[in-house]
Structures are given as C-alpha cells and as structure tokens.
Amino acid sequence: MPDRRARGYQPFWKPRASTLELLVAVDRVLDRYTAQLPLTIRQIWYSLISDGVLPKEGRPYKRLIEVMGMARRSGRVPWEALRDDTEIRAEPAFYAGPDDFRAALRQAAAEYQLDRQTGQPLRLEVWSESGMVSQLRAVAGPYGVPVYSGSGFSGLPAKRAAALRAAADRRPAKVSVVSDWDPSGVHLFSALAEDVSAFAAVDAPGIEVVFERLAVTEQQIEEYRLPTAPTKVSDNRAFTGISTTQAEALPPDILAAVVRDAITSHHDPDILAGLLEREERERRGLLGSLGFQADPGPD
C-alpha cells in the first residue's frame, strides 16, 4: 500500500504485485484514450470498473487515488497523463527580455484565429458540470465553440453572462450540457435552462436560447452499460431515474464523439471551410506585417 506520508518524488517506490497489476490495467486505459489525454482519476476509475478490474463498491477509488499519486511521484505514470481541473492559477505575465517578447509575439500571430462560428445559423456553447474542460475544448475548439464549466451551473453572473452573449450575438443559441445523471445533475440542468432563459427574456428579447442534455442520458447508460449507483436516500429532489451515473463514467472517446456530432449537426462545413481559408490568409499577412516568416503550409 502506498505510503500516505510520501512527499516529493519517490524514485525508489517498489509497488507490491497487486499494485503492479493495477498499474498495468491503468496503462491499458491510458493507451486506449491517448487522443483524449489528460484524463481525471475518476475517468480512469470508471474505465477500470468497465474493464472488470475494480469493483464499484468499497475502497477501490481511494486506493486508486493513492496508487496514482505514488505512480506519478515515482515516474511510473507521466504527470501529463492526468489532470486536476480544480486548480486555479493567477500568474503574472513577464518576459525574459526583448527576444522572448518577440518570440511570444510571433507565437500569438501564428495562432491568430477568427470566430469560427461566424456565418453559422446557430451560436453554440457547451457547458460541463464535471469540469472536463480540457477534453471538451479539444473537440469544440476547432469549431469555435466555447466550453464553460464549474460554478457556472449555480453562479448567477455566469448565467446572466450567457444571456448577454445571446443579446450581443443576435442569433438563436443552443447550449449543450454535460452533467451527471442524478437528482443534482437533473436539477442543475433545469435550473440553468430556466435561469438563463429568464435573463435572456429581458436582456435578449426575441432571441431563442435552447438547452439540450448531451450527456449523460438514460439511453447512453443502457447503450454503453455505464456503471450506476442507487439514488441517495437523503436527496429528495424530483428524479425519474432508477439509478445514478456520473458524467465521467461515459468513456472519453464516446463523450468526444457525442460532443463533436452535436456541433457538426448544426455547422455548415462550407461556411467553415471558407472562414478557415480567410483565417489562413490573414494569419500569413499578419506574420508578414510583423516581419516574421510564415510557416510553410501542408504539401
């Protein structure tokens, strides 16, 4: 069992045989979802449950947290393979000198991007209760679709901000939501939809804002045989389901496909292609105007 008092790097960690078996199973999960890395420990846990490696009951999740901590401290699992979306950073911007600033300026110009939702019939957003922003952003970003997470589900400023975005854009908006299938997740979804719609009725009159529950749904639970748990006896909120499932139980590649399909079903590919051509021309022009050589395009 890993030493809970371990601090710093642990290069001489020697896990017992049962822990090594668990780590091999973790390796398989990380290899399976290479395109969706980094994963949360909870996503790995649900994958191990689906693989039949760990039971859902008892202490396996706490043990997995401990093992993954030591695996990263020892170098057995790359730090970059896992993430913690609870971290909040406030770091000052600074440069090592003029050359460093010039390099940053070139990088900014090379990453020049237009609003890729320009000209599309709907303005799309993705909201996630469970904090899977980096994975969802990797899918939604190429289409210019923003991803919001965390306190936005219950924070009044975030809800009002959604209505103000609809007012500024003047197009119909569609918000796709990823949340847990449990009384809390269902309540949060309905409260979000009702509150944003109420703000929009005043701030964006005549602009339609539609909400859809993208995941997790009862159909997905059945189709992908997701792990479930009983509803908490202490939770008295209305809930039509017979069991609960967390959003992170949906395999990362399946979630990515669900989000991508939801976006592309409302996107005109020809409009996007034309916008990308304009974006590339303007990017090269911007680099040239700043005295930088544009990177060669694909053959």
Solvent accessible surface area in square Angstrom, and as a share of the most:
residue,aa,sasa,rsa
1,M,95,0.42
2,P,10,0.06
3,D,72,0.37
4,R,161,0.59
5,R,193,0.70
6,A,11,0.09
7,R,173,0.63
8,G,49,0.47
9,Y,167,0.63
10,Q,47,0.21
11,P,91,0.57
12,F,179,0.75
13,W,46,0.16
14,K,180,0.76
15,P,29,0.19
16,R,141,0.52
17,A,74,0.58
18,S,56,0.36
19,T,3,0.02
20,L,81,0.41
21,E,126,0.56
22,L,7,0.03
23,L,0,0.00
24,V,73,0.42
25,A,2,0.02
26,V,0,0.00
27,D,43,0.22
28,R,128,0.47
29,V,0,0.00
30,L,15,0.07
31,D,107,0.56
32,R,113,0.41
33,Y,9,0.04
34,T,88,0.51
35,A,91,0.71
36,Q,31,0.14
37,L,62,0.31
38,P,39,0.25
39,L,1,0.00
40,T,17,0.10
41,I,26,0.13
42,R,62,0.23
43,Q,1,0.01
44,I,0,0.00
45,W,18,0.06
46,Y,8,0.03
47,S,10,0.06
48,L,0,0.00
49,I,27,0.14
50,S,74,0.47
51,D,64,0.33
52,G,65,0.63
53,V,53,0.30
54,L,21,0.10
55,P,81,0.51
56,K,50,0.21
57,E,130,0.58
58,G,76,0.74
59,R,122,0.44
60,P,16,0.10
61,Y,48,0.18
62,K,123,0.52
63,R,55,0.20
64,L,0,0.00
65,I,76,0.38
66,E,33,0.15
67,V,0,0.00
68,M,0,0.00
69,G,20,0.20
70,M,10,0.04
71,A,0,0.00
72,R,49,0.18
73,R,67,0.24
74,S,28,0.18
75,G,59,0.56
76,R,84,0.31
77,V,1,0.00
78,P,80,0.50
79,W,128,0.45
80,E,136,0.61
81,A,6,0.04
82,L,11,0.06
83,R,32,0.12
84,D,93,0.48
85,D,61,0.32
86,T,109,0.64
87,E,105,0.47
88,I,164,0.83
89,R,165,0.60
90,A,103,0.80
91,E,128,0.57
92,P,106,0.67
93,A,95,0.74
94,F,161,0.67
95,Y,106,0.40
96,A,102,0.79
97,G,27,0.26
98,P,119,0.75
99,D,119,0.62
100,D,59,0.31
101,F,101,0.42
102,R,120,0.44
103,A,61,0.47
104,A,41,0.32
105,L,67,0.33
106,R,65,0.24
107,Q,98,0.43
108,A,62,0.48
109,A,4,0.03
110,A,27,0.21
111,E,109,0.49
112,Y,63,0.24
113,Q,94,0.42
114,L,28,0.14
115,D,83,0.43
116,R,37,0.13
117,Q,5,0.02
118,T,65,0.38
119,G,53,0.51
120,Q,3,0.01
121,P,83,0.52
122,L,38,0.19
123,R,21,0.08
124,L,8,0.04
125,E,2,0.01
126,V,2,0.01
127,W,2,0.01
128,S,0,0.00
129,E,41,0.18
130,S,36,0.23
131,G,13,0.12
132,M,0,0.00
133,V,42,0.24
134,S,30,0.19
135,Q,14,0.06
136,L,1,0.01
137,R,145,0.53
138,A,72,0.56
139,V,11,0.06
140,A,0,0.00
141,G,25,0.24
142,P,68,0.42
143,Y,41,0.16
144,G,21,0.20
145,V,5,0.03
146,P,47,0.29
147,V,24,0.14
148,Y,64,0.24
149,S,33,0.21
150,G,42,0.40
151,S,88,0.57
152,G,6,0.06
153,F,6,0.03
154,S,81,0.52
155,G,19,0.19
156,L,109,0.54
157,P,109,0.68
158,A,36,0.28
159,K,13,0.05
160,R,118,0.43
161,A,36,0.28
162,A,5,0.04
163,A,0,0.00
164,L,70,0.35
165,R,64,0.23
166,A,0,0.00
167,A,20,0.16
168,A,89,0.69
169,D,43,0.22
170,R,133,0.49
171,R,45,0.17
172,P,57,0.36
173,A,2,0.01
174,K,35,0.15
175,V,3,0.02
176,S,9,0.06
177,V,0,0.00
178,V,1,0.00
179,S,0,0.00
180,D,19,0.10
181,W,28,0.10
182,D,28,0.15
183,P,4,0.03
184,S,35,0.22
185,G,0,0.00
186,V,42,0.24
187,H,84,0.38
188,L,34,0.17
189,F,41,0.17
190,S,43,0.28
191,A,28,0.21
192,L,0,0.00
193,A,20,0.16
194,E,120,0.54
195,D,42,0.22
196,V,0,0.00
197,S,47,0.30
198,A,62,0.48
199,F,57,0.24
200,A,5,0.04
201,A,70,0.54
202,V,121,0.69
203,D,45,0.23
204,A,1,0.01
205,P,83,0.52
206,G,87,0.83
207,I,27,0.14
208,E,108,0.48
209,V,22,0.13
210,V,62,0.36
211,F,30,0.12
212,E,47,0.21
213,R,46,0.17
214,L,17,0.09
215,A,0,0.00
216,V,0,0.00
217,T,34,0.20
218,E,91,0.41
219,Q,134,0.60
220,Q,20,0.09
221,I,25,0.13
222,E,141,0.63
223,E,105,0.47
224,Y,76,0.29
225,R,215,0.78
226,L,11,0.05
227,P,17,0.10
228,T,54,0.31
229,A,30,0.24
230,P,117,0.74
231,T,44,0.25
232,K,153,0.65
233,V,148,0.85
234,S,98,0.63
235,D,32,0.17
236,N,142,0.73
237,R,106,0.39
238,A,97,0.75
239,F,40,0.17
240,T,124,0.72
241,G,12,0.11
242,I,167,0.85
243,S,26,0.17
244,T,20,0.12
245,T,5,0.03
246,Q,62,0.27
247,A,1,0.01
248,E,19,0.08
249,A,5,0.04
250,L,1,0.00
251,P,32,0.20
252,P,3,0.02
253,D,59,0.30
254,I,44,0.22
255,L,2,0.01
256,A,8,0.06
257,A,41,0.32
258,V,30,0.17
259,V,0,0.00
260,R,98,0.36
261,D,90,0.47
262,A,17,0.13
263,I,4,0.02
264,T,57,0.33
265,S,81,0.53
266,H,52,0.23
267,H,15,0.07
268,D,53,0.28
269,P,100,0.63
270,D,112,0.58
271,I,65,0.33
272,L,22,0.11
273,A,51,0.40
274,G,39,0.37
275,L,15,0.07
276,L,65,0.32
277,E,109,0.49
278,R,101,0.37
279,E,3,0.01
280,E,63,0.28
281,R,153,0.56
282,E,60,0.27
283,R,41,0.15
284,R,93,0.34
285,G,44,0.42
286,L,63,0.31
287,L,5,0.03
288,G,47,0.46
289,S,89,0.58
290,L,65,0.32
291,G,57,0.55
292,F,24,0.10
293,Q,152,0.67
294,A,20,0.15
295,D,86,0.44
296,P,125,0.79
297,G,37,0.35
298,P,139,0.87
299,D,193,1.00
